Amino acid sequence: MTAVTGSTDLDQLRPTGDRYPTRVSGTPAFIDRAEPTVWADRASAGMFGAQELDAHARDGFVQVPDLLTADEVAGYRRELDRLATDPAVRADERCVVEKSSDEVRSIFEVHLISELIGRLVHDERVLSRARQILGSDVYVHQSRINYKPGFGGGGFYWHSDFETWHAEDGMPGPRAVSCSISLTDNHEYNGCLMIMPGSHRTFVSCVGETPADNHLSSLTEQEIGTPDPESISKLSDRHGIAMMTGAAGGATFFDSNCMHGSGNNITPYPRSNIFLVFNSVENACLAPYSAPAPRPEHIGARDFSPVR
């Protein structure tokens, strides 16, 4: 049974059939996770060993150094440069620019825009690990490139991806995993990914009603769907904060409900990554739980065909 802590009355907070109600109350709450983090048997075939799967179950994430070779990193960096300077891509709704500049912030559905990145989705170094974690066939719920240029790359405030995917995309449970592949060296000082280890075991319901077309503003600066400062402080005191640093070519696989974020990059050193989200085909999205309508398909896919 799902346990809820906090002052909010559970019966008022939870709609029928919704294990993770959010954006429906004026008071936040902590909800204990009902599902496992690693769904497959530890001896299942794939590139993760039992130790790595145990670490993922415990912390909510696991890092894979040198997932890509140096030559592959160079090739993907050239591809990122090409996409960022392509006028057709910049004019596409899938391209998001920084709020304070004309720099590209993200390009969504990039596995369909770029043949090179599309092949990466099918790469066994990535795909087999996603299948191991989720214990089933998987499909791509979202893909994007995140650019964080030097001297002004914007940060991403603390949030759980699953909170948004549940509220706005209709993802029933946190049976999804993200793979962030670094194409630049990640340092503590250039806006690296930060994760609270173990936070994936607690769902934080957020306050505030989802406005129509919330994605038009949330992709440049998220406000609705971010936890209140007290909830973030409690989780941080409980779990601490881990910095996902490492050399270009490394990857971080992290659970959809991890509390994570990143700071602004005011250094001269850019930070860019390819971000692939795999969802279990057994966890396909329904109608949104807390939004007027689903987000566009380039942000939250409605094609649940397994990746082969």
Secondary structure, DSSP 4 states (H G I P E B T S, - for coil): ---EESSS-HHHHPPTT-SS--SSSSS-EEEE--S-S--S-TT-SSS--HHHHHHHHHHSEEEETTSS-HHHHHHHHHHHHHHHH-HHHHTSTTEEE-TTSSSEEEEESHHHH-HHHHHHHH-HHHHHHHHHHHTS-EEEEEEEEEEE-TTTB--EEEEEHHHHIIIII---SS-EEEEEEESS-B-TTTT--EE-TTGGGEEEE--SPPPTTTHHHHTTS--TT---HHHHHHHHHHH--EE--B-TT-EEEEETT-EEEE--B-SSS-EEEEEEEEEEGGG---S-SSSSSPPPTTTS----PPP-
